[in-house]
Amino acid sequence: MRCCARNKLGWLLIVLLAACNSEPKIDPASLTERERDGFVGDVRAVLTDDVVLSEENGKWIEAQQASSTTIYDAAGKRTLQTPFRVVMTGGFAITPHELFFDPTAKRSRGNAVTLDNVNKKYTEFDGNGNVLEKGSHDSGKKTLKELSVRYEFDARGNWIKRTLSRLTERNGQKELLPTEISHRQIVYADAIKATFEFEHFSAEVRELKSPVAATVENMEAGRALFLQRCSACHGESGNAQTDFAEAMPTKPADLKSPQVAALTEGEIYTAINDGIKVSGMPGFKNRLSDEAIWKLALYVKKLSREAASNQTTLAKASPTPALPAAKPDAEKRYTLKGKVTKIERELKQVVIEHEEVKGYMEAMTMPFPMTDEKVLGKLNVGDKIEATLVVGIGMWRLENVVIK
Ligand code: HEC
């Protein structure tokens, strides 16, 4: 009885809150792309990592990760948005990213609730348009919370960590359990280059030895982790030439440089574990298992040591060293076949329902950038197209678009 009364009261509160929301809705057309994406302030670059959580020995750790880079110009226009990519063995897969934000739900104060009476769903937002809760209700009697979202904000009011809990069945009972976490690295227009004395690690850190053996298997695992967690900043090959690195005031270390080669495995482990806060190198202590961090450290150590020994053998072999020019990370090309289901001319993108892209991703419906105005002007919803999908690190585009 008491339980029912509480539910009723909760529901009444939601209805009341909804009724109080009489302020005019915000017109999305009046917002910049950056604001429509949910950012406040002069944000220039964002690296978003979406990770799926999995329970290991009673502890939640970050499992599979997908990340994406977004770049904005001074006027808040999106100049680059890479798809969310998951690193798989032998390639990448692209995954959708759920936006838990609605600019039209922005209110000057208080929470907002939107109701969908047809599907018996409700969504609760904070005062800034971020989703706090989603659930269902049955004929106004009972509400069931299906999703809950928690945020950690930076000083300017943009979230940097978001935790999602979903209604999940465990041991025959349904409960809200943490399922996904997103982390955002945000670069603001006024961010400054970190100027700090290079902090020498303590002798203890220098001497730290890996409890994980440098086996081929562990190196492979380290490489897979590196591609997922580090390549957006340090580049797939470690040379730190990526769009996000470009936007950072303090450049990520070139992991093939002599400076990094001079670090011990204990120092590399500590840099990954603790991060280097002033420069934007994130710490992974509470995100990955200790074993995973050691695998990463061993892989980075191998990468830098190999680069260093390559350079000395090359220098010895030829007195006038003809070092090959640094090659950008290779682009890959695939054939994309599908049907145009939506055209967003203003965003210069088209939504395509496409067939399986062999060796890259399964069949799905998703947006693709279409910057070629000539092609964009010709396209109509329903057109069948064939194109070359070009994928590089931190970018992708369509070329040779043919309307069938
Ligand atoms: C958001 C971008 C970003 C990500 C992601 C990132 N790093 Fe870094 N990293 C940096 C920056 C910036 C520096 C430069 C720090 C400095 O010089 O102050 C750096 C420095 C380093 C260094 C050199 C530390 C030293 O003491 O000189 C190592 C090693 C390193 N990163 C490894 C990694 C590994 C391994 C990962 C993935 C687990 C990773 N980083 C993820 C940005 C990043």
Residues whose N, C-alpha, C, O or C-beta is under 5 A from the ligand:
A	BS01	HEC	Q185 R229 C230 C233 T250 K251 P252 A253 I268 A271 I272 I276 S279 G280 M281 P282 L296 V300
